[in-house]
Amino acid sequence: MSFVFCVLCFHPMGEAVFWLKPLYQLGFVRFFNFYFWIRDTVFYRLLILIS
């Protein structure tokens, strides 16, 4: 009984990890793009204010 439960438990977890990993990577890429976009925008506005 416990063996069947483990198989039923781990198989969906493995698939979830398999599907979530690319989503996490996509999230990190989007986060870094957003971060650099904000940094560049703020830097650009500061340059305009200074000049």
BELZI-V459049 format. One record per run of one state. SS is the DSSP state (@ for helix, = for strand, . for the rest). FROM is the first residue (numbers start at 1). TO is the last residue. Records with the same first field share a line. If there is no record, write none. Layout:
# BELZI-V459049
SS->FROM-TO / FROM-TO
This chain:
# BELZI-V459049
.->1-1 / 51-51
@->2-50
